[in-house]
């Protein structure tokens, strides 16, 4: 009884998935540049909040001047500090968006010799600043439910700055929702090429490759997904199914048990854990998990099989 597991890679990876599940996580990304707009690498960005006494996280910019930070609770106000030898330290207070799309915060750092320059008219926004502004307008439209308008803004953002990974990521997610597998793969590839930390895209990339019939790409993206998500309920389920299909029942039992422990309402994991227990002659456990499957999905794809098997494990 072999099952295709490709669809499970897409679970929890859509836009604002974290928000939909009640999480208050937020993500901040951005670019640090000098007064001429050139990227600065090795800038230390430190995040603190007065609400949490011992909270402090930090990261450094890469050679493109880019950085990224994840906060588990974006309901707080945070202070950001940007530091690098040879530049004046900058600080700013920020409130981050909750959900899947990041808050983009770019920062310019001045050299000490530039600090006393006379104030004049503000310079026009750089291409990146204009792209970020357009991207944020797209996020606002998306939150308001205007997906077509948001897609247009995201497209404008990447036209203004083709090196904006968040713009390509948003376009990939929207293309996936529309079942446009080719565009999902195209936009997602551009996003991860620019920012390899965007591992949340691996799931939809795997699923898009499977559904487009590209077996080689599907295998490559699935490997990346496996490496990035070794202990997710979906990954544990997939490992359990692989072991079940390979008749390695003890391994299947271990993996599927961990899957339902991590996600107690994982219906198919309960079904296959029941099947595994039945094959191991553990009738009481088989009955427990088959009944749980029917409780969670009374009209599910395996409901008829579960109903047929339950009388055999009484």
Secondary structure, DSSP 4 states (H G I P E B T S, - for coil): -----GGGGGTT-STTHHHHTT---EEEEEEEE-TTS-B--S-EEEEE-TTSTT-EEEEE--TTSEEEEEES-TTSEEEEEEE-TTS--EEEEEEPPPSSSPEE--EE---GGGTTPPP-SPPPPPHHHHHHHHHHHHHHHHHTT-HHHHHHHHHHHHHH-TT-HHHHHHHHHHHHHTT-HHHHHHHHHHHHHH-TT-GGGHHHHHHHHHHHT-HHHHHHHHHHHHHH-TTSHHHHHHHHHHHHHTT-HHHHHHHHHHHHHH-TT-HHHHHHHHHHHHHTT-HHHHHHHHHHHHHH-TTSTTHHHHHHHHGGG-
